């Protein structure tokens, strides 16, 4: 491909830390070198989205951020709750738009009908409830209430413990329900600890973007 397929990626966690901001785009470009990712974060959302109320506050910011991209071939909302995805599709017709939720669920279904949903809320994200309402085994790590809590040794340990509990409850696959779990690179550790396939939402987003890039050739 002569010209790289360009993605406008939206982070719903406000951060000035370039390492954190660029983490998802960097991961996608590492896995899929033919993709180019430009990342922006929404303003004034320093704890990201970890409640329905914060999601509602974020949606207009997400749509405005999507509209601010120039010359992109696709838009990704890098959040497992897919906030603003439907609204962006309405606001910017003709461009593929996806999020971390629907892409993760689509891949998880490949591995069975008992899906361990591991996130930072005591409810499953919207896409999970829409697509697999009767297949969910929900798990939330102790003392993890926002993306920031994942970036601690205790947070990481509690995530692994939750993965093991989901396996005990019969999960055949673990679908991560927070892109912050991708930021800390937990999928491989979870796979090693549980022996189950683990779907990383950022990798899932990238895979769907790669499919779009091939489709558009």
Buried (B, 14 or more C-beta within 10 A) or exposed (E): EEEBBBBBBBBBBBBEEEEBBBBBBBBBBEBBEBBBBBBBBBEEBEBBBBEEEBBEBBBEBBBEBBEEBEEBBBBBBBBBBBBBBEBBBEBBEEBBBBBBBBBBBBBBBEBBEBBBBBBBBEBBBBBBBEBBEEBBBBBBBEEBBBBBBBEEEEBBEBBBBBBBBBBEEEBBBBBBBBBBBBBBEBBEBBBEBBEBBBBBBBBBBBBBBBEBBEEEE
